Amino acid sequence: MTTYAIEKTDKKVGIGQIVVGEADSLLTTVLGSCVGVVIYDAKRQIASMAHVMLANSQGRADSPGRFADTAVPAMLEMLRAVGGVSTKYRAKLAGGASMFAGRGPMNIGENNVEAVRRALAGQEIPIDGEHLGGEKGRRVEFACDTGEYRISVAGKDVASI
Amino acid sequence: MSDTPTSRSEQLALLQELFASATRDASEAMNRWTNGMVTLTLDEVRELPLEEVCGELNLSNELMTMIVLTLDGEMGGDMILSFDEKNGRALAASLLGREVCTDPEWNELEQSALNETGNILGCAYMNALTRLVEVELVPSPPHFIQDYGASVLQQALMAQAMYCDKALVCQTHFHRAGEEMDWSVFFVPNEKMRQTMEETLQGVS
């Protein structure tokens, strides 16, 4: 019997960006105190990942992915455009670290996480899994077909949510 | 950020001059610190879209060894000195007069040697900036980090994320015995620092 490995297409999500992926996509990014928010429709195998930098847009509408309060509505709009059904949406979160060992703007990570949670709750999207906090960066990848969110810290795989 | 392209490019050219001078000071300090082993040259001062900074600077999935100095206060910023593992350890060993350590973990002495290197570079840059903006700038003690380059840089970029769509990044390269090393210094000013630098430079021009 021959087995076939299906090559997934890596889609990198830059700082403050929102990217949508379909079944053959692997959404990837690197996070520090930013939060990698994924909203996905498991049945249709589509997902959107936002790389959220800050909690509040303070009225700015031109870079929705950068802020928690504007990222979630923009993600929903993008998912709808590719056939997502809002009643099926679930979310997974990673990131929100306190980088520089708590020096500098240390509560940015926590603020981001809280703002993302509020935005998801406002849209009644349940959170299926989280890997948050700590003092280290994360490399994350979300497989749109399986809904698996894999997290590496310091070059080692540490979690799959 | 609403300047005409011409005045913006003139400002960037002036910033380039400023950082070139700061880099010369830093290079002299580094040259003394490493007994002539290491020198620096300014690569360039660039404005990059926030979304593309990590990709443009080749800071993505790789783990890096970094020294971070933070300028706290209204007029602030972050300076990140990044080393590749092999040459960072060679520098630490050379400064300590020891064999290159082969343990996976950096020991306290090695970290201390690199922290001091960061301190020397940071102070040289801060002195140049102090001369420009005429405000005394005192960086935090250096902080040793091993992590993904992108995760550290994005922390520094947050100070710009609310107000700007482009990040101002000053990138410097290192040379040892004339050979370019895979080390860099990134300086990311916050909004107030950036504004003050630009206003001062407008006065100069």
Contacts between the chains, C-beta under 8 A, distances in Angstrom:
chain1	res1	chain2	res2	distance
A	12	B	55	7.4
A	12	B	60	7.7
A	14	B	51	4.0
A	14	B	52	6.2
A	14	B	54	6.9
A	14	B	55	6.6
A	15	B	50	5.5
A	15	B	51	5.6
A	15	B	53	6.7
A	15	B	54	6.5
A	15	B	150	8.0
A	15	B	154	5.4
A	15	B	157	6.7
A	15	B	161	7.9
A	16	B	50	5.6
A	16	B	51	5.5
A	16	B	161	6.8
A	17	B	51	5.2
A	30	B	54	7.2
A	30	B	60	6.2
A	30	B	61	6.3
A	30	B	148	4.8
A	30	B	150	3.9
A	30	B	151	5.4
A	30	B	154	7.8
A	31	B	151	6.0
A	31	B	154	7.7
A	32	B	147	7.7
A	32	B	148	7.7
A	32	B	150	7.6
A	32	B	151	3.4
A	32	B	152	6.3
A	32	B	154	5.1
A	32	B	155	4.8
A	33	B	154	7.5
A	33	B	155	5.6
A	33	B	158	7.1
A	34	B	154	5.6
A	53	B	154	6.9
A	53	B	157	7.6
A	53	B	158	5.8
A	53	B	161	4.7
A	54	B	158	6.5
A	54	B	161	5.7
A	54	B	162	6.2
A	58	B	162	7.1
A	60	B	162	7.9
A	62	B	165	7.7
A	63	B	50	8.0
A	63	B	165	6.7
A	66	B	50	7.5
A	66	B	161	5.9
A	97	B	151	7.3
A	99	B	145	7.9
A	99	B	147	7.7
A	99	B	151	6.6
A	99	B	152	6.4
A	99	B	155	4.3
A	100	B	68	5.8
A	100	B	70	7.0
A	100	B	143	5.9
A	100	B	145	7.1
A	100	B	152	7.8
A	100	B	155	6.4
A	101	B	143	6.7
A	101	B	145	7.8
A	103	B	70	6.3
A	103	B	140	6.6
A	103	B	143	6.4
A	104	B	70	5.3
A	104	B	72	7.8
A	104	B	78	7.5
A	104	B	155	6.8
A	105	B	155	8.0
A	105	B	158	6.7
A	105	B	159	7.7
A	108	B	155	7.7
A	108	B	158	6.1
A	136	B	147	5.9
A	136	B	151	7.8
A	137	B	147	4.5
A	137	B	148	4.2
A	137	B	150	7.3
A	137	B	151	2.5
A	137	B	152	6.8
A	138	B	148	7.8
A	138	B	151	7.0
A	139	B	61	5.6
A	139	B	148	6.1
A	154	B	63	6.5
A	154	B	146	7.0
A	154	B	147	7.0
A	155	B	63	5.0
